[in-house]
Amino acid sequence: MDDIPPEVEKYTNQSLSAIHHALRASRRRLVIGLLAHRLLSPHSSIELCTGSLQSTTSTASVSASQLAREITAIECNIPLEQATGNQYHNTYTALIQTHLPKLDGLGAINYDDDRKEIRPDRNLIAMAMVAAISSPVAQVLFHTGISHHDLGGPRSFEDSIGD
């Protein structure tokens, strides 16, 4: 397909593919969500400086171990104090080996591998916005018969309207 129509060309954007690839992992979405929440909390002050985010408080910075505990607590639906043991260690390892370097490479976070510290970076808010917009869309899609059918469930006549 050499001649891509201009109205379709936007769907071939490699940057968009990188964003969607990054957001497909729930732990990466949680990292983005937790950092964006810290960054945008009323206790944090944000300054935009030469295209990057600068926080005037340390609330936007978090250690990999703290982030792993928070994510473990969310995934296991347990209090933060109980987010320990194998589940925590599995989450921590996955974060430092896979998820944090991936998000760092996209400019969503600044990950200091030596200190195991994470800070928001220039693309965090944009990535958080994509995740926030995509989440309700996914909820709508997965509450229709089409997605239910694609997942192996029954399909009614009403669900086929618009196919």
Stockholm file with secondary structure:
# STOCKHOLM 1.0

chainA/1-163         MDDIPPEVEKYTNQSLSAIHHALRASRRRLVIGLLAHRLLSPHSSIELCTGSLQSTTSTASVSASQLAREITAIECNIPLEQATGNQYHNTYTALIQTHLPKLDGLGAINYDDDRKEIRPDRNLIAMAMVAAISSPVAQVLFHTGISHHDLGGPRSFEDSIGD
#=GR chainA/1-163 SS CCSCCHHHHGGGCHHHHHHHHHHTSHHHHHHHHHHHHHHHSTTCCEEEETTEEEESSGGGCEEHHHHHHHHHHHHHTCCGGGCCHHHHHHHHHHIIIIIHHHHHHTTSEEEETTTTEEEECTTHHHHHHHHHHHHHHHHHHTTSHHHHHHTTCCCCTGGGTTC
#=GC SS_cons         CCSCCHHHHGGGCHHHHHHHHHHTSHHHHHHHHHHHHHHHSTTCCEEEETTEEEESSGGGCEEHHHHHHHHHHHHHTCCGGGCCHHHHHHHHHHIIIIIHHHHHHTTSEEEETTTTEEEECTTHHHHHHHHHHHHHHHHHHTTSHHHHHHTTCCCCTGGGTTC
//
